[in-house]
């Protein structure tokens, strides 16, 4: 798994493109580095503009490893049982990632607002049909206008996607 991830992430995607690695595996690291945290750390460090979407296939999948790998490499993990239609699962993912709406999503506060206890800690990319719920707390420092801004990238360009000031 570690070697496959190193190879998949070696060459950068095209300019302005969101790189995608679709990783089909039983999730059992059997050669090279087999430590789930080190594999996930390496993928996070070397992923560049790539996102890793892991598909665990079978009954004895190492879900901990694949979940860590996908989260750290800004993708998702999905599991397919033997006898299930893997083509349908991969096709659904392909349709989803063909329409990225916003990548490198970030949440920022202004106007005297301090955000804390925000979940998820790292904002996932948004694709067509996705929705994202963000929970957190804020402290207002003063009586200025409070502003929360969501930013990200679309087609390789920075965008301001949403701003709410109250």
CNS distance restraints for C-alpha pairs under 8 A (distance, minus, plus):
assign (resid   1 and name CA) (resid   5 and name CA) 6.12 0.50 0.50
assign (resid   1 and name CA) (resid  27 and name CA) 7.63 0.50 0.50
assign (resid   1 and name CA) (resid  28 and name CA) 7.78 0.50 0.50
assign (resid   1 and name CA) (resid  29 and name CA) 5.54 0.50 0.50
assign (resid   1 and name CA) (resid  30 and name CA) 7.80 0.50 0.50
assign (resid   1 and name CA) (resid  31 and name CA) 7.59 0.50 0.50
assign (resid   1 and name CA) (resid  32 and name CA) 7.98 0.50 0.50
assign (resid   1 and name CA) (resid  33 and name CA) 8.00 0.50 0.50
assign (resid   1 and name CA) (resid  34 and name CA) 7.81 0.50 0.50
assign (resid   1 and name CA) (resid  39 and name CA) 7.78 0.50 0.50
assign (resid   2 and name CA) (resid   6 and name CA) 6.19 0.50 0.50
assign (resid   2 and name CA) (resid  29 and name CA) 7.69 0.50 0.50
assign (resid   2 and name CA) (resid  32 and name CA) 6.71 0.50 0.50
assign (resid   2 and name CA) (resid  33 and name CA) 6.01 0.50 0.50
assign (resid   2 and name CA) (resid  34 and name CA) 7.41 0.50 0.50
assign (resid   2 and name CA) (resid  39 and name CA) 5.64 0.50 0.50
assign (resid   3 and name CA) (resid   7 and name CA) 6.20 0.50 0.50
assign (resid   3 and name CA) (resid  32 and name CA) 7.00 0.50 0.50
assign (resid   4 and name CA) (resid   8 and name CA) 6.07 0.50 0.50
assign (resid   5 and name CA) (resid   9 and name CA) 6.07 0.50 0.50
assign (resid   5 and name CA) (resid  43 and name CA) 6.74 0.50 0.50
assign (resid   6 and name CA) (resid  10 and name CA) 6.05 0.50 0.50
assign (resid   6 and name CA) (resid  43 and name CA) 7.45 0.50 0.50
assign (resid   6 and name CA) (resid  46 and name CA) 7.84 0.50 0.50
assign (resid   8 and name CA) (resid  21 and name CA) 6.89 0.50 0.50
assign (resid   9 and name CA) (resid  21 and name CA) 7.93 0.50 0.50
assign (resid   9 and name CA) (resid  43 and name CA) 7.88 0.50 0.50
assign (resid   9 and name CA) (resid  46 and name CA) 6.66 0.50 0.50
assign (resid   9 and name CA) (resid  47 and name CA) 5.78 0.50 0.50
assign (resid   9 and name CA) (resid  48 and name CA) 7.78 0.50 0.50
assign (resid   9 and name CA) (resid  50 and name CA) 7.14 0.50 0.50
assign (resid  10 and name CA) (resid  46 and name CA) 7.95 0.50 0.50
assign (resid  12 and name CA) (resid  19 and name CA) 7.54 0.50 0.50
assign (resid  12 and name CA) (resid  48 and name CA) 7.19 0.50 0.50
assign (resid  12 and name CA) (resid  49 and name CA) 7.21 0.50 0.50
assign (resid  12 and name CA) (resid  50 and name CA) 7.79 0.50 0.50
assign (resid  13 and name CA) (resid  17 and name CA) 6.10 0.50 0.50
assign (resid  13 and name CA) (resid  18 and name CA) 6.91 0.50 0.50
assign (resid  13 and name CA) (resid  19 and name CA) 5.09 0.50 0.50
assign (resid  13 and name CA) (resid  49 and name CA) 7.02 0.50 0.50
assign (resid  13 and name CA) (resid  50 and name CA) 7.31 0.50 0.50
assign (resid  14 and name CA) (resid  19 and name CA) 7.74 0.50 0.50
assign (resid  15 and name CA) (resid 156 and name CA) 7.81 0.50 0.50
assign (resid  16 and name CA) (resid 155 and name CA) 6.12 0.50 0.50
assign (resid  16 and name CA) (resid 156 and name CA) 4.16 0.50 0.50
assign (resid  16 and name CA) (resid 157 and name CA) 7.74 0.50 0.50
assign (resid  17 and name CA) (resid  49 and name CA) 7.84 0.50 0.50
assign (resid  17 and name CA) (resid 155 and name CA) 6.90 0.50 0.50
assign (resid  17 and name CA) (resid 156 and name CA) 6.57 0.50 0.50
assign (resid  18 and name CA) (resid  49 and name CA) 5.99 0.50 0.50
assign (resid  18 and name CA) (resid  50 and name CA) 6.26 0.50 0.50
assign (resid  18 and name CA) (resid  51 and name CA) 7.54 0.50 0.50
assign (resid  19 and name CA) (resid  49 and name CA) 5.69 0.50 0.50
assign (resid  19 and name CA) (resid  50 and name CA) 4.12 0.50 0.50
assign (resid  19 and name CA) (resid  51 and name CA) 6.11 0.50 0.50
assign (resid  20 and name CA) (resid  50 and name CA) 5.32 0.50 0.50
assign (resid  20 and name CA) (resid  51 and name CA) 5.01 0.50 0.50
assign (resid  20 and name CA) (resid  52 and name CA) 6.08 0.50 0.50
assign (resid  20 and name CA) (resid  53 and name CA) 7.38 0.50 0.50
assign (resid  21 and name CA) (resid  50 and name CA) 6.82 0.50 0.50
assign (resid  21 and name CA) (resid  51 and name CA) 6.14 0.50 0.50
assign (resid  21 and name CA) (resid  52 and name CA) 4.78 0.50 0.50
assign (resid  21 and name CA) (resid  53 and name CA) 6.08 0.50 0.50
assign (resid  22 and name CA) (resid  52 and name CA) 6.12 0.50 0.50
assign (resid  22 and name CA) (resid  53 and name CA) 4.90 0.50 0.50
assign (resid  22 and name CA) (resid  54 and name CA) 5.98 0.50 0.50
assign (resid  22 and name CA) (resid  55 and name CA) 7.45 0.50 0.50
assign (resid  23 and name CA) (resid  52 and name CA) 7.05 0.50 0.50
assign (resid  23 and name CA) (resid  53 and name CA) 6.06 0.50 0.50
assign (resid  23 and name CA) (resid  54 and name CA) 4.68 0.50 0.50
assign (resid  23 and name CA) (resid  55 and name CA) 5.92 0.50 0.50
assign (resid  24 and name CA) (resid  54 and name CA) 6.12 0.50 0.50
assign (resid  24 and name CA) (resid  55 and name CA) 4.74 0.50 0.50
assign (resid  24 and name CA) (resid  56 and name CA) 6.14 0.50 0.50
assign (resid  24 and name CA) (resid  57 and name CA) 6.95 0.50 0.50
assign (resid  25 and name CA) (resid  54 and name CA) 7.62 0.50 0.50
assign (resid  25 and name CA) (resid  55 and name CA) 6.26 0.50 0.50
assign (resid  25 and name CA) (resid  56 and name CA) 5.23 0.50 0.50
assign (resid  25 and name CA) (resid  57 and name CA) 5.88 0.50 0.50
assign (resid  26 and name CA) (resid  56 and name CA) 5.23 0.50 0.50
assign (resid  26 and name CA) (resid  57 and name CA) 5.06 0.50 0.50
assign (resid  26 and name CA) (resid  58 and name CA) 6.14 0.50 0.50
assign (resid  26 and name CA) (resid  60 and name CA) 7.11 0.50 0.50
assign (resid  26 and name CA) (resid  61 and name CA) 5.11 0.50 0.50
assign (resid  26 and name CA) (resid  62 and name CA) 7.18 0.50 0.50
assign (resid  27 and name CA) (resid  56 and name CA) 5.98 0.50 0.50
assign (resid  27 and name CA) (resid  57 and name CA) 7.84 0.50 0.50
assign (resid  27 and name CA) (resid  61 and name CA) 5.15 0.50 0.50
assign (resid  27 and name CA) (resid  62 and name CA) 4.85 0.50 0.50
assign (resid  27 and name CA) (resid  63 and name CA) 7.06 0.50 0.50
assign (resid  27 and name CA) (resid  65 and name CA) 6.86 0.50 0.50
assign (resid  27 and name CA) (resid  66 and name CA) 6.35 0.50 0.50
assign (resid  28 and name CA) (resid  61 and name CA) 6.65 0.50 0.50
assign (resid  28 and name CA) (resid  62 and name CA) 5.87 0.50 0.50
assign (resid  29 and name CA) (resid  33 and name CA) 7.51 0.50 0.50
assign (resid  29 and name CA) (resid  34 and name CA) 5.02 0.50 0.50
assign (resid  29 and name CA) (resid  35 and name CA) 7.99 0.50 0.50
assign (resid  30 and name CA) (resid  34 and name CA) 6.46 0.50 0.50
assign (resid  33 and name CA) (resid  38 and name CA) 7.55 0.50 0.50
assign (resid  33 and name CA) (resid  39 and name CA) 7.00 0.50 0.50
assign (resid  34 and name CA) (resid  38 and name CA) 7.98 0.50 0.50
assign (resid  34 and name CA) (resid  39 and name CA) 7.25 0.50 0.50
assign (resid  35 and name CA) (resid  39 and name CA) 6.21 0.50 0.50
assign (resid  36 and name CA) (resid  40 and name CA) 6.12 0.50 0.50
assign (resid  36 and name CA) (resid  64 and name CA) 7.65 0.50 0.50
assign (resid  36 and name CA) (resid  65 and name CA) 5.02 0.50 0.50
assign (resid  36 and name CA) (resid  68 and name CA) 7.45 0.50 0.50
assign (resid  36 and name CA) (resid  69 and name CA) 7.82 0.50 0.50
assign (resid  37 and name CA) (resid  41 and name CA) 5.95 0.50 0.50
assign (resid  37 and name CA) (resid  65 and name CA) 7.63 0.50 0.50
assign (resid  37 and name CA) (resid  68 and name CA) 7.45 0.50 0.50
assign (resid  38 and name CA) (resid  42 and name CA) 6.05 0.50 0.50
assign (resid  39 and name CA) (resid  43 and name CA) 6.28 0.50 0.50
assign (resid  39 and name CA) (resid  69 and name CA) 7.14 0.50 0.50
assign (resid  40 and name CA) (resid  44 and name CA) 6.14 0.50 0.50
assign (resid  40 and name CA) (resid  65 and name CA) 7.60 0.50 0.50
assign (resid  40 and name CA) (resid  68 and name CA) 5.97 0.50 0.50
assign (resid  40 and name CA) (resid  69 and name CA) 4.54 0.50 0.50
assign (resid  40 and name CA) (resid  70 and name CA) 7.97 0.50 0.50
assign (resid  40 and name CA) (resid  72 and name CA) 6.07 0.50 0.50
assign (resid  40 and name CA) (resid  73 and name CA) 7.47 0.50 0.50
assign (resid  41 and name CA) (resid  45 and name CA) 6.15 0.50 0.50
assign (resid  41 and name CA) (resid  72 and name CA) 7.17 0.50 0.50
assign (resid  42 and name CA) (resid  46 and name CA) 6.08 0.50 0.50
assign (resid  43 and name CA) (resid  47 and name CA) 5.49 0.50 0.50
assign (resid  43 and name CA) (resid  69 and name CA) 6.94 0.50 0.50
assign (resid  43 and name CA) (resid  72 and name CA) 7.10 0.50 0.50
assign (resid  43 and name CA) (resid  73 and name CA) 5.94 0.50 0.50
assign (resid  44 and name CA) (resid  69 and name CA) 7.93 0.50 0.50
assign (resid  44 and name CA) (resid  72 and name CA) 5.21 0.50 0.50
assign (resid  44 and name CA) (resid  73 and name CA) 4.96 0.50 0.50
assign (resid  47 and name CA) (resid  51 and name CA) 7.01 0.50 0.50
assign (resid  47 and name CA) (resid  73 and name CA) 6.35 0.50 0.50
assign (resid  50 and name CA) (resid  73 and name CA) 7.41 0.50 0.50
assign (resid  51 and name CA) (resid  70 and name CA) 7.82 0.50 0.50
assign (resid  51 and name CA) (resid  73 and name CA) 5.50 0.50 0.50
assign (resid  51 and name CA) (resid  74 and name CA) 5.24 0.50 0.50
assign (resid  51 and name CA) (resid  75 and name CA) 5.02 0.50 0.50
assign (resid  52 and name CA) (resid  69 and name CA) 7.52 0.50 0.50
assign (resid  52 and name CA) (resid  70 and name CA) 5.55 0.50 0.50
assign (resid  52 and name CA) (resid  73 and name CA) 5.49 0.50 0.50
assign (resid  52 and name CA) (resid  74 and name CA) 6.50 0.50 0.50
assign (resid  52 and name CA) (resid  75 and name CA) 4.76 0.50 0.50
assign (resid  52 and name CA) (resid  76 and name CA) 6.98 0.50 0.50
assign (resid  53 and name CA) (resid  70 and name CA) 5.98 0.50 0.50
assign (resid  53 and name CA) (resid  75 and name CA) 4.96 0.50 0.50
assign (resid  53 and name CA) (resid  76 and name CA) 4.99 0.50 0.50
assign (resid  53 and name CA) (resid  77 and name CA) 5.71 0.50 0.50
assign (resid  53 and name CA) (resid  78 and name CA) 7.92 0.50 0.50
assign (resid  54 and name CA) (resid  66 and name CA) 6.21 0.50 0.50
assign (resid  54 and name CA) (resid  67 and name CA) 7.93 0.50 0.50
assign (resid  54 and name CA) (resid  69 and name CA) 7.80 0.50 0.50
assign (resid  54 and name CA) (resid  70 and name CA) 6.23 0.50 0.50
assign (resid  54 and name CA) (resid  75 and name CA) 7.71 0.50 0.50
assign (resid  54 and name CA) (resid  76 and name CA) 6.38 0.50 0.50
assign (resid  54 and name CA) (resid  77 and name CA) 4.59 0.50 0.50
assign (resid  54 and name CA) (resid  78 and name CA) 6.31 0.50 0.50
assign (resid  55 and name CA) (resid  66 and name CA) 7.91 0.50 0.50
assign (resid  55 and name CA) (resid  77 and name CA) 5.82 0.50 0.50
assign (resid  55 and name CA) (resid  78 and name CA) 4.97 0.50 0.50
assign (resid  55 and name CA) (resid  79 and name CA) 5.54 0.50 0.50
assign (resid  55 and name CA) (resid  80 and name CA) 7.02 0.50 0.50
assign (resid  56 and name CA) (resid  61 and name CA) 5.89 0.50 0.50
assign (resid  56 and name CA) (resid  62 and name CA) 7.81 0.50 0.50
assign (resid  56 and name CA) (resid  63 and name CA) 7.40 0.50 0.50
assign (resid  56 and name CA) (resid  66 and name CA) 7.27 0.50 0.50
assign (resid  56 and name CA) (resid  77 and name CA) 7.50 0.50 0.50
assign (resid  56 and name CA) (resid  78 and name CA) 6.29 0.50 0.50
assign (resid  56 and name CA) (resid  79 and name CA) 4.65 0.50 0.50
assign (resid  56 and name CA) (resid  80 and name CA) 6.11 0.50 0.50
assign (resid  57 and name CA) (resid  61 and name CA) 6.69 0.50 0.50
assign (resid  57 and name CA) (resid  79 and name CA) 6.03 0.50 0.50
assign (resid  57 and name CA) (resid  80 and name CA) 4.96 0.50 0.50
assign (resid  57 and name CA) (resid  81 and name CA) 6.06 0.50 0.50
assign (resid  57 and name CA) (resid  82 and name CA) 6.92 0.50 0.50
assign (resid  58 and name CA) (resid  79 and name CA) 7.91 0.50 0.50
assign (resid  58 and name CA) (resid  80 and name CA) 6.47 0.50 0.50
assign (resid  58 and name CA) (resid  81 and name CA) 5.09 0.50 0.50
assign (resid  58 and name CA) (resid  82 and name CA) 5.24 0.50 0.50
assign (resid  59 and name CA) (resid  81 and name CA) 6.23 0.50 0.50
assign (resid  59 and name CA) (resid  82 and name CA) 7.07 0.50 0.50
assign (resid  62 and name CA) (resid  66 and name CA) 6.54 0.50 0.50
assign (resid  63 and name CA) (resid  67 and name CA) 5.82 0.50 0.50
assign (resid  64 and name CA) (resid  68 and name CA) 6.11 0.50 0.50
assign (resid  65 and name CA) (resid  69 and name CA) 6.02 0.50 0.50
assign (resid  66 and name CA) (resid  70 and name CA) 6.04 0.50 0.50
assign (resid  66 and name CA) (resid  77 and name CA) 6.36 0.50 0.50
assign (resid  67 and name CA) (resid  71 and name CA) 6.11 0.50 0.50
assign (resid  67 and name CA) (resid  76 and name CA) 7.30 0.50 0.50
assign (resid  67 and name CA) (resid  77 and name CA) 5.74 0.50 0.50
assign (resid  68 and name CA) (resid  72 and name CA) 5.97 0.50 0.50
assign (resid  69 and name CA) (resid  73 and name CA) 6.00 0.50 0.50
assign (resid  70 and name CA) (resid  74 and name CA) 5.95 0.50 0.50
assign (resid  70 and name CA) (resid  75 and name CA) 4.72 0.50 0.50
assign (resid  70 and name CA) (resid  76 and name CA) 4.94 0.50 0.50
assign (resid  70 and name CA) (resid  77 and name CA) 5.78 0.50 0.50
assign (resid  71 and name CA) (resid  75 and name CA) 5.82 0.50 0.50
assign (resid  71 and name CA) (resid  76 and name CA) 6.38 0.50 0.50
assign (resid  74 and name CA) (resid 124 and name CA) 6.39 0.50 0.50
assign (resid  74 and name CA) (resid 125 and name CA) 7.41 0.50 0.50
assign (resid  75 and name CA) (resid 124 and name CA) 7.60 0.50 0.50
assign (resid  75 and name CA) (resid 125 and name CA) 7.98 0.50 0.50
assign (resid  80 and name CA) (resid  84 and name CA) 6.22 0.50 0.50
assign (resid  80 and name CA) (resid  85 and name CA) 7.75 0.50 0.50
assign (resid  80 and name CA) (resid  86 and name CA) 6.48 0.50 0.50
assign (resid  80 and name CA) (resid  89 and name CA) 7.71 0.50 0.50
assign (resid  85 and name CA) (resid  89 and name CA) 6.72 0.50 0.50
assign (resid  86 and name CA) (resid  90 and name CA) 6.13 0.50 0.50
assign (resid  87 and name CA) (resid  91 and name CA) 5.79 0.50 0.50
assign (resid  88 and name CA) (resid  92 and name CA) 6.04 0.50 0.50
assign (resid  89 and name CA) (resid  93 and name CA) 6.42 0.50 0.50
assign (resid  90 and name CA) (resid  94 and name CA) 6.12 0.50 0.50
assign (resid  91 and name CA) (resid  95 and name CA) 6.17 0.50 0.50
assign (resid  92 and name CA) (resid  96 and name CA) 6.23 0.50 0.50
assign (resid  93 and name CA) (resid  97 and name CA) 6.13 0.50 0.50
assign (resid  94 and name CA) (resid  98 and name CA) 5.99 0.50 0.50
assign (resid  95 and name CA) (resid  99 and name CA) 7.22 0.50 0.50
assign (resid  96 and name CA) (resid 100 and name CA) 7.58 0.50 0.50
assign (resid  96 and name CA) (resid 127 and name CA) 6.09 0.50 0.50
assign (resid  96 and name CA) (resid 128 and name CA) 6.24 0.50 0.50
assign (resid  96 and name CA) (resid 129 and name CA) 7.52 0.50 0.50
assign (resid  97 and name CA) (resid 127 and name CA) 6.20 0.50 0.50
assign (resid  97 and name CA) (resid 128 and name CA) 7.87 0.50 0.50
assign (resid  99 and name CA) (resid 127 and name CA) 5.75 0.50 0.50
assign (resid  99 and name CA) (resid 128 and name CA) 5.49 0.50 0.50
assign (resid 100 and name CA) (resid 125 and name CA) 7.72 0.50 0.50
assign (resid 100 and name CA) (resid 126 and name CA) 6.29 0.50 0.50
assign (resid 100 and name CA) (resid 127 and name CA) 4.35 0.50 0.50
assign (resid 100 and name CA) (resid 128 and name CA) 6.27 0.50 0.50
assign (resid 100 and name CA) (resid 154 and name CA) 7.48 0.50 0.50
assign (resid 101 and name CA) (resid 125 and name CA) 7.85 0.50 0.50
assign (resid 101 and name CA) (resid 126 and name CA) 5.47 0.50 0.50
assign (resid 101 and name CA) (resid 127 and name CA) 4.91 0.50 0.50
assign (resid 101 and name CA) (resid 128 and name CA) 6.02 0.50 0.50
assign (resid 101 and name CA) (resid 154 and name CA) 6.37 0.50 0.50
assign (resid 102 and name CA) (resid 125 and name CA) 5.85 0.50 0.50
assign (resid 102 and name CA) (resid 126 and name CA) 5.10 0.50 0.50
assign (resid 102 and name CA) (resid 127 and name CA) 6.82 0.50 0.50
assign (resid 102 and name CA) (resid 152 and name CA) 5.66 0.50 0.50
assign (resid 102 and name CA) (resid 153 and name CA) 5.49 0.50 0.50
assign (resid 102 and name CA) (resid 154 and name CA) 5.28 0.50 0.50
assign (resid 103 and name CA) (resid 124 and name CA) 7.52 0.50 0.50
assign (resid 103 and name CA) (resid 125 and name CA) 4.45 0.50 0.50
assign (resid 103 and name CA) (resid 126 and name CA) 6.28 0.50 0.50
assign (resid 103 and name CA) (resid 152 and name CA) 5.50 0.50 0.50
assign (resid 103 and name CA) (resid 153 and name CA) 5.07 0.50 0.50
assign (resid 103 and name CA) (resid 154 and name CA) 6.48 0.50 0.50
assign (resid 104 and name CA) (resid 123 and name CA) 7.47 0.50 0.50
assign (resid 104 and name CA) (resid 124 and name CA) 7.36 0.50 0.50
assign (resid 104 and name CA) (resid 125 and name CA) 6.10 0.50 0.50
assign (resid 104 and name CA) (resid 151 and name CA) 7.97 0.50 0.50
assign (resid 104 and name CA) (resid 152 and name CA) 5.05 0.50 0.50
assign (resid 104 and name CA) (resid 153 and name CA) 5.99 0.50 0.50
assign (resid 105 and name CA) (resid 123 and name CA) 5.57 0.50 0.50
assign (resid 105 and name CA) (resid 124 and name CA) 6.56 0.50 0.50
assign (resid 105 and name CA) (resid 125 and name CA) 6.07 0.50 0.50
assign (resid 105 and name CA) (resid 126 and name CA) 7.92 0.50 0.50
assign (resid 105 and name CA) (resid 150 and name CA) 6.89 0.50 0.50
assign (resid 105 and name CA) (resid 151 and name CA) 5.66 0.50 0.50
assign (resid 105 and name CA) (resid 152 and name CA) 4.31 0.50 0.50
assign (resid 105 and name CA) (resid 153 and name CA) 7.20 0.50 0.50
assign (resid 106 and name CA) (resid 122 and name CA) 7.96 0.50 0.50
assign (resid 106 and name CA) (resid 123 and name CA) 6.27 0.50 0.50
assign (resid 106 and name CA) (resid 150 and name CA) 5.70 0.50 0.50
assign (resid 106 and name CA) (resid 151 and name CA) 5.28 0.50 0.50
assign (resid 106 and name CA) (resid 152 and name CA) 6.12 0.50 0.50
assign (resid 107 and name CA) (resid 123 and name CA) 7.87 0.50 0.50
assign (resid 107 and name CA) (resid 148 and name CA) 7.08 0.50 0.50
assign (resid 107 and name CA) (resid 149 and name CA) 5.76 0.50 0.50
assign (resid 107 and name CA) (resid 150 and name CA) 4.71 0.50 0.50
assign (resid 107 and name CA) (resid 151 and name CA) 6.56 0.50 0.50
assign (resid 108 and name CA) (resid 115 and name CA) 7.96 0.50 0.50
assign (resid 108 and name CA) (resid 148 and name CA) 5.75 0.50 0.50
assign (resid 108 and name CA) (resid 149 and name CA) 5.21 0.50 0.50
assign (resid 108 and name CA) (resid 150 and name CA) 6.53 0.50 0.50
assign (resid 109 and name CA) (resid 113 and name CA) 5.58 0.50 0.50
assign (resid 109 and name CA) (resid 114 and name CA) 6.48 0.50 0.50
assign (resid 109 and name CA) (resid 115 and name CA) 6.65 0.50 0.50
assign (resid 109 and name CA) (resid 146 and name CA) 7.77 0.50 0.50
assign (resid 109 and name CA) (resid 147 and name CA) 5.64 0.50 0.50
assign (resid 109 and name CA) (resid 148 and name CA) 4.47 0.50 0.50
assign (resid 109 and name CA) (resid 149 and name CA) 6.22 0.50 0.50
assign (resid 110 and name CA) (resid 114 and name CA) 7.79 0.50 0.50
assign (resid 110 and name CA) (resid 146 and name CA) 6.40 0.50 0.50
assign (resid 110 and name CA) (resid 147 and name CA) 4.97 0.50 0.50
assign (resid 110 and name CA) (resid 148 and name CA) 6.33 0.50 0.50
assign (resid 110 and name CA) (resid 149 and name CA) 7.97 0.50 0.50
assign (resid 111 and name CA) (resid 144 and name CA) 5.78 0.50 0.50
assign (resid 111 and name CA) (resid 145 and name CA) 5.47 0.50 0.50
assign (resid 111 and name CA) (resid 146 and name CA) 4.87 0.50 0.50
assign (resid 111 and name CA) (resid 147 and name CA) 5.66 0.50 0.50
assign (resid 112 and name CA) (resid 140 and name CA) 5.70 0.50 0.50
assign (resid 112 and name CA) (resid 141 and name CA) 4.85 0.50 0.50
assign (resid 112 and name CA) (resid 142 and name CA) 6.26 0.50 0.50
assign (resid 112 and name CA) (resid 143 and name CA) 7.87 0.50 0.50
assign (resid 112 and name CA) (resid 144 and name CA) 6.43 0.50 0.50
assign (resid 112 and name CA) (resid 145 and name CA) 7.60 0.50 0.50
assign (resid 112 and name CA) (resid 146 and name CA) 6.38 0.50 0.50
assign (resid 113 and name CA) (resid 138 and name CA) 6.43 0.50 0.50
assign (resid 113 and name CA) (resid 139 and name CA) 5.67 0.50 0.50
assign (resid 113 and name CA) (resid 140 and name CA) 4.70 0.50 0.50
assign (resid 113 and name CA) (resid 141 and name CA) 6.12 0.50 0.50
assign (resid 113 and name CA) (resid 146 and name CA) 6.01 0.50 0.50
assign (resid 113 and name CA) (resid 147 and name CA) 7.07 0.50 0.50
assign (resid 114 and name CA) (resid 138 and name CA) 5.33 0.50 0.50
assign (resid 114 and name CA) (resid 139 and name CA) 5.09 0.50 0.50
assign (resid 114 and name CA) (resid 140 and name CA) 6.48 0.50 0.50
assign (resid 114 and name CA) (resid 141 and name CA) 7.61 0.50 0.50
assign (resid 115 and name CA) (resid 136 and name CA) 7.03 0.50 0.50
assign (resid 115 and name CA) (resid 137 and name CA) 5.82 0.50 0.50
assign (resid 115 and name CA) (resid 138 and name CA) 4.43 0.50 0.50
assign (resid 115 and name CA) (resid 139 and name CA) 6.67 0.50 0.50
assign (resid 116 and name CA) (resid 136 and name CA) 6.13 0.50 0.50
assign (resid 116 and name CA) (resid 137 and name CA) 5.35 0.50 0.50
assign (resid 116 and name CA) (resid 138 and name CA) 6.02 0.50 0.50
assign (resid 117 and name CA) (resid 135 and name CA) 7.84 0.50 0.50
assign (resid 117 and name CA) (resid 136 and name CA) 5.07 0.50 0.50
assign (resid 117 and name CA) (resid 137 and name CA) 5.91 0.50 0.50
assign (resid 118 and name CA) (resid 134 and name CA) 7.02 0.50 0.50
assign (resid 118 and name CA) (resid 135 and name CA) 5.58 0.50 0.50
assign (resid 118 and name CA) (resid 136 and name CA) 4.00 0.50 0.50
assign (resid 118 and name CA) (resid 137 and name CA) 6.67 0.50 0.50
assign (resid 119 and name CA) (resid 134 and name CA) 5.84 0.50 0.50
assign (resid 119 and name CA) (resid 135 and name CA) 5.27 0.50 0.50
assign (resid 119 and name CA) (resid 136 and name CA) 6.16 0.50 0.50
assign (resid 120 and name CA) (resid 134 and name CA) 6.50 0.50 0.50
assign (resid 120 and name CA) (resid 135 and name CA) 7.42 0.50 0.50
assign (resid 126 and name CA) (resid 130 and name CA) 5.98 0.50 0.50
assign (resid 126 and name CA) (resid 131 and name CA) 7.32 0.50 0.50
assign (resid 126 and name CA) (resid 132 and name CA) 7.68 0.50 0.50
assign (resid 140 and name CA) (resid 146 and name CA) 7.34 0.50 0.50
assign (resid 145 and name CA) (resid 165 and name CA) 6.31 0.50 0.50
assign (resid 145 and name CA) (resid 166 and name CA) 5.95 0.50 0.50
assign (resid 146 and name CA) (resid 165 and name CA) 5.33 0.50 0.50
assign (resid 146 and name CA) (resid 166 and name CA) 5.48 0.50 0.50
assign (resid 147 and name CA) (resid 163 and name CA) 6.93 0.50 0.50
assign (resid 147 and name CA) (resid 164 and name CA) 5.69 0.50 0.50
assign (resid 147 and name CA) (resid 165 and name CA) 4.35 0.50 0.50
assign (resid 147 and name CA) (resid 166 and name CA) 6.83 0.50 0.50
assign (resid 148 and name CA) (resid 163 and name CA) 5.87 0.50 0.50
assign (resid 148 and name CA) (resid 164 and name CA) 5.58 0.50 0.50
assign (resid 148 and name CA) (resid 165 and name CA) 6.65 0.50 0.50
assign (resid 149 and name CA) (resid 160 and name CA) 7.55 0.50 0.50
assign (resid 149 and name CA) (resid 161 and name CA) 7.80 0.50 0.50
assign (resid 149 and name CA) (resid 162 and name CA) 5.87 0.50 0.50
assign (resid 149 and name CA) (resid 163 and name CA) 4.48 0.50 0.50
assign (resid 149 and name CA) (resid 164 and name CA) 6.63 0.50 0.50
assign (resid 150 and name CA) (resid 160 and name CA) 6.48 0.50 0.50
assign (resid 150 and name CA) (resid 161 and name CA) 5.75 0.50 0.50
assign (resid 150 and name CA) (resid 162 and name CA) 5.26 0.50 0.50
assign (resid 150 and name CA) (resid 163 and name CA) 6.43 0.50 0.50
assign (resid 151 and name CA) (resid 158 and name CA) 7.45 0.50 0.50
assign (resid 151 and name CA) (resid 159 and name CA) 5.87 0.50 0.50
assign (resid 151 and name CA) (resid 160 and name CA) 4.69 0.50 0.50
assign (resid 151 and name CA) (resid 161 and name CA) 5.48 0.50 0.50
assign (resid 151 and name CA) (resid 162 and name CA) 7.16 0.50 0.50
assign (resid 152 and name CA) (resid 158 and name CA) 5.85 0.50 0.50
assign (resid 152 and name CA) (resid 159 and name CA) 5.58 0.50 0.50
assign (resid 152 and name CA) (resid 160 and name CA) 6.73 0.50 0.50
assign (resid 152 and name CA) (resid 161 and name CA) 7.10 0.50 0.50
assign (resid 153 and name CA) (resid 157 and name CA) 5.24 0.50 0.50
assign (resid 153 and name CA) (resid 158 and name CA) 4.46 0.50 0.50
assign (resid 153 and name CA) (resid 159 and name CA) 5.59 0.50 0.50
assign (resid 154 and name CA) (resid 158 and name CA) 6.51 0.50 0.50
assign (resid 154 and name CA) (resid 159 and name CA) 6.65 0.50 0.50
